[in-house]
């Protein structure tokens, strides 16, 4: 069986993967400590214990490196779409999964900064939209469509507004306000969101 058929990487391939893993970890730590604008390829290479050439063989620029690493990291951490069979428990499960991700210490340190940088960096804005926001909105909308099919939400639901209601309040609370979100808060938020969803009908 060759590597393409599932054999673990070995030799040079394994070494390259270890270097890539070291660079990835170094890039996120550097991003958290210095911010997007101040971080450099040289600093990432130094933190990873590799030469700058190891980075430039993989990516032509800091922007290219970070957009790829952010997309890859996010793709690997997408939670499954809740499917408990009831809207309220789906809501509660979705909120809990969002909380778990936003509570990641590294994400807490880099999230707000990346959002600020995205306002004047088109490539970063695109990766945050397509790699971070879009898959989560798609999962939320799939959950909402199931609730519509079960008759728990009105057929005329505005799914764009509804997705905002599902995701934005908790993200704002944790990333911007840096406020707590214990189980009691999530229970209250699930109740409020469920009531709001039933009124979120497209005009």
Secondary structure per residue as TSV (DSSP state, phi and psi in degrees):
chain	resnum	aa	ss	phi	psi
A	1	X	-	360.0	131.5
A	2	X	-	-92.8	177.3
A	3	X	G	-60.9	-35.9
A	4	X	G	-63.9	-23.0
A	5	X	G	-94.3	9.0
A	6	X	T	118.1	-1.1
A	7	X	-	-69.6	134.6
A	8	X	-	-57.5	147.9
A	9	X	-	-62.7	147.0
A	10	X	-	-144.2	167.3
A	11	X	H	59.4	-129.7
A	12	X	H	-61.4	-38.3
A	13	X	H	-64.1	-39.8
A	14	X	H	-66.9	-41.0
A	15	X	H	-62.8	-43.6
A	16	X	H	-61.2	-39.9
A	17	X	H	-66.4	-39.1
A	18	X	H	-64.3	-39.7
A	19	X	H	-65.2	-43.9
A	20	X	H	-61.7	-41.9
A	21	X	H	-62.8	-41.3
A	22	X	H	-65.1	-40.6
A	23	X	H	-65.6	-42.9
A	24	X	H	-59.3	-48.3
A	25	X	H	-63.5	-42.0
A	26	X	H	-64.5	-39.4
A	27	X	H	-62.8	-43.6
A	28	X	H	-70.9	-37.0
A	29	X	H	-66.9	-42.9
A	30	X	H	-62.8	-41.6
A	31	X	H	-60.6	-42.6
A	32	X	H	-66.4	-36.9
A	33	X	H	-82.7	-35.4
A	34	X	H	-113.7	-17.7
A	35	X	-	88.4	159.1
A	36	X	T	-62.2	-45.1
A	37	X	T	-65.4	-36.0
A	38	X	T	-92.2	-17.7
A	39	X	-	-70.9	152.1
A	40	X	-	-135.6	159.2
A	41	X	H	-61.8	-37.4
A	42	X	H	-62.7	-42.3
A	43	X	H	-67.0	-38.6
A	44	X	H	-64.5	-44.6
A	45	X	H	-61.0	-43.9
A	46	X	H	-62.9	-43.7
A	47	X	H	-66.5	-34.9
A	48	X	H	-79.6	-12.5
A	49	X	T	75.1	32.6
A	50	X	S	-130.3	168.5
A	51	X	-	-79.7	158.4
A	52	X	H	-58.1	-31.2
A	53	X	H	-60.4	-30.9
A	54	X	H	-63.5	-33.0
A	55	X	H	-76.2	-46.1
A	56	X	H	-70.8	-19.0
A	57	X	T	-70.1	-24.9
A	58	X	T	-96.8	-38.1
A	59	X	-	-140.2	142.5
A	60	X	S	-79.2	-15.0
A	61	X	S	-158.2	167.7
A	62	X	H	-60.2	-43.3
A	63	X	H	-60.4	-46.5
A	64	X	H	-63.3	-40.2
A	65	X	H	-61.8	-51.1
A	66	X	H	-68.6	-39.5
A	67	X	H	-63.9	-39.2
A	68	X	H	-68.6	-44.5
A	69	X	H	-65.8	-40.2
A	70	X	H	-64.1	-44.7
A	71	X	H	-61.7	-45.1
A	72	X	H	-65.4	-42.0
A	73	X	H	-65.4	-42.1
A	74	X	H	-69.6	-41.5
A	75	X	H	-58.5	-35.6
A	76	X	T	-79.2	-5.0
A	77	X	T	-122.3	18.4
A	78	X	-	-70.4	124.6
A	79	X	-	-75.5	154.6
A	80	X	-	-67.3	152.9
A	81	X	-	-69.5	127.1
A	82	X	-	-57.5	139.1
A	83	X	-	-148.0	60.4
A	84	X	S	-82.8	-14.9
A	85	X	S	97.2	0.0
A	86	X	S	-145.9	140.9
A	87	X	H	-59.8	-46.6
A	88	X	H	-62.1	-45.6
A	89	X	H	-71.8	-30.8
A	90	X	H	-62.0	-44.6
A	91	X	H	-59.4	-47.2
A	92	X	H	-63.5	-39.5
A	93	X	H	-68.3	-40.9
A	94	X	H	-62.4	-45.8
A	95	X	H	-62.1	-38.4
A	96	X	H	-65.7	-38.4
A	97	X	H	-69.6	-37.4
A	98	X	H	-64.0	-43.2
A	99	X	H	-61.2	-42.5
A	100	X	H	-58.9	-42.5
A	101	X	H	-71.6	-43.1
A	102	X	H	-70.7	-20.7
A	103	X	T	-80.2	-8.5
A	104	X	-	-57.6	123.1
A	105	X	H	-56.3	-37.9
A	106	X	H	-66.9	-44.8
A	107	X	H	-62.5	-39.4
A	108	X	H	-60.6	-32.3
A	109	X	H	-81.8	-30.0
A	110	X	H	-106.6	-16.0
A	111	X	H	-59.2	-56.4
A	112	X	H	-62.5	-38.3
A	113	X	H	-64.1	-40.4
A	114	X	H	-65.2	-40.4
A	115	X	H	-61.8	-39.8
A	116	X	H	-66.3	-44.1
A	117	X	H	-64.6	-32.9
A	118	X	H	-63.6	-21.3
A	119	X	T	-66.2	-21.1
A	120	X	T	-132.1	21.8
A	121	X	-	-133.4	101.6
A	122	X	H	-60.0	-41.8
A	123	X	H	-66.1	-40.7
A	124	X	H	-67.3	-42.1
A	125	X	H	-59.7	-40.0
A	126	X	H	-65.4	-43.0
A	127	X	H	-69.9	-34.2
A	128	X	I	-67.6	-34.7
A	129	X	I	-73.0	-53.3
A	130	X	I	-79.7	-32.0
A	131	X	I	-93.8	-26.9
A	132	X	I	-108.8	-58.6
A	133	X	I	-73.6	-49.1
A	134	X	H	-59.1	-46.5
A	135	X	H	-63.3	-34.6
A	136	X	H	-72.3	-37.7
A	137	X	H	-66.6	-38.1
A	138	X	H	-62.6	-41.6
A	139	X	H	-64.2	-42.6
A	140	X	H	-62.8	-42.6
A	141	X	H	-68.9	-33.6
A	142	X	H	-63.6	-40.8
A	143	X	H	-63.0	-40.6
A	144	X	H	-67.1	-40.0
A	145	X	H	-63.3	-36.1
A	146	X	H	-64.5	-39.2
A	147	X	H	-66.8	-36.5
A	148	X	H	-63.8	-45.0
A	149	X	H	-61.9	-32.3
A	150	X	T	-82.7	-6.0
A	151	X	T	84.1	12.6
A	152	X	S	-85.3	-21.0
A	153	X	S	-128.4	152.8
A	154	X	-	-68.6	146.7
A	155	X	T	-60.0	-27.5
A	156	X	T	-87.5	19.1
A	157	X	B	-56.3	134.2
A	158	X	-	-81.6	97.9
A	159	X	H	-69.1	-26.2
A	160	X	H	-68.5	-47.5
A	161	X	H	-63.3	-40.9
A	162	X	H	-62.0	-40.6
A	163	X	H	-63.8	-36.9
A	164	X	H	-60.2	-44.5
A	165	X	H	-63.2	-32.9
A	166	X	H	-74.9	-37.6
A	167	X	H	-104.7	-43.6
A	168	X	H	-64.7	-44.2
A	169	X	H	-59.7	-44.7
A	170	X	H	-70.6	-39.1
A	171	X	H	-62.7	-42.9
A	172	X	I	-64.1	-43.8
A	173	X	I	-61.6	-43.6
A	174	X	I	-84.1	-40.2
A	175	X	I	-85.2	-37.3
A	176	X	I	-97.2	-50.7
A	177	X	S	-79.9	-19.1
A	178	X	-	54.3	40.0
A	179	X	-	-98.4	163.5
A	180	X	-	-74.5	162.5
A	181	X	-	-151.3	69.0
A	182	X	-	-75.7	-179.4
A	183	X	H	-61.9	-36.4
A	184	X	H	-62.8	-41.6
A	185	X	H	-64.1	-44.0
A	186	X	H	-63.0	-37.3
A	187	X	H	-61.4	-45.4
A	188	X	H	-65.7	-40.6
A	189	X	H	-66.0	-39.1
A	190	X	H	-62.8	-42.2
A	191	X	H	-64.0	-44.7
A	192	X	H	-66.7	-40.1
A	193	X	H	-66.5	-40.9
A	194	X	H	-60.5	-43.1
A	195	X	H	-64.9	-40.8
A	196	X	H	-67.1	-37.7
A	197	X	H	-61.0	-38.4
A	198	X	H	-67.7	-17.2
A	199	X	H	-102.6	-3.6
A	200	X	-	-86.7	62.8
A	201	X	B	-96.1	134.2
A	202	X	-	-65.0	137.8
A	203	X	-	-83.1	360.0
